[in-house]
Amino acid sequence: MIEIENVSKHFVSRDRDRVAALSNVSISIRRNEFVCLVGPSGCGKSTLLRLVGGLLPVSQGRVMIEGKLVAEPRAETGIVFQSPTLLPWASVLDNVLFPLKMMKRVTPESPARAKSLLRLVGLEGFEGKYPRELSGGMQMRTGICRALVHEPDILLMDEPFGSLDALTREELTLQLMRIWREQPKTVLFVTHSIPESVMLADRVVVLSSRPGRVLEIVPVEVPRPRQFGMEALDEFQRAASRIRQLIFGVAASAVH
Amino acid sequence: MLPIAAIASLLVIWEVVCRLFAIPTYIIPAPSAIWQETSALPGNVAWHTLVTGKTVLLGFLVSVLVSLPLAVLLTSSRLVAGAVYPLLVLTQAIPKVALAPILVVVLGTSELPRVVVTFLVAFFPLVLSIASGLVSVPPDLIELGRACRASRWTELWRIRLPYAVPFIFSGLKAAIALAVVGAVVAEFVNADAGLGYLIQTSTAFFKVQLAWGALIILSIMGIVLFQLIVAIERIFFPWSPGIDKPTV
């Protein structure tokens, strides 16, 4: 469904310096597949996500979704950013409905759909609250509902759980997997956590440090539905180990 | 209760000091004398208050109507900003006290030059505040707008302007205070009515108590208008963080 073909991206900084962010990246993602992007800091994973989302133009190569070139943000793509970025002046419900309002696609059924999404993530009863009254985890859950309200077929997530505490991370990881099971869609998930990537993904794309290149695409054979506790499984350890090896080198991934 | 008690005790001290040291009324009149002279002709004083109030509100309104599109224009393109901003700074560099008599010659001796002077005094901090708010929008929110395929207008109306509301209101608070100053300055130069005119004429006749009375009325006017804006912000934009509000 998503074809990233020989994509390179560079930025020109203020002092005319050329910074290469991505170098010749090619990835093919199937419909309804859950793919994680993992790599060291600065490897261009967020940049790659934005290229797929149509928020940045490619410098070389092309990104195609369902055979069509990506030149601008697509209405059927949902994006979850690193910070919840909720509108402080709107209630939780209005925040979730925001993309529909922006795209002028609000229907009489929209509020009901938004409410059912909030129920799905455990925020039932919070529709009228304001962002400042929510915890970080609740704000992120609202952000996820917002990305899902217009029924996208592709979900792009940029380290969404990065700023949350470990317990909330586990909870949201399970909730995300449940949402993905019940409403299948193609997901591209950026993370800097190896265990998180293996827990979530069908395949993990490992990027090198800047300029980001695809080192390897590691398949994850852990059976679904997945639970915390499955980290002990061989399949899990194999995948995690391989990813660690790619990122840190052979010595770092030696199993004792 | 505390501010009222503080002001009341201040008035009492003022009155006592004036009587105790027998300070001449033309230097500092006692509050009782101010009250006596000012309330002698209530209709007259009320009329002057109304005239000044009208100038203040008109000047303020024009400031708001001009500042908003101007700020949007300034923040829309660097080219426009480069062209318009120096002109704005120029308007501030000209002392309004010096400009006022010239405006009277150009525009006539009506209320118009007074409203123009009030506007010129009040609008600059308002434009700056609004522009500042419009460009302070976090890039995350702008990116969210782009991800939702918002047009430039939708982005302005639904993201940038709401985000700028606290900034706009801080500009409005500054502007209303300045509008009072501007109106009085204009009245000093050209007026046949108004509290500024009253201050000028009463001091010319050494009726200092009346001048002090007008001054106190002007201060009250400024405070009331200021608090009106604070109230509007609190009622219509409760999510807006103001410096006068306790942080959650």
Interface residues (C-beta under 8 A of the other chain):
Chain A: G53 L55 E72 P73 A75 T77 I79 F81 S83 T85 L87 P88 W89 F98 P99 K101 M102 M103 Y130 R132
Chain B: P138 D140 L141 E143 L144 G145 R146 A147 C148 R149 A150 T154 R158 I159 P162 Y163 V165 F237 W239 S240 V248
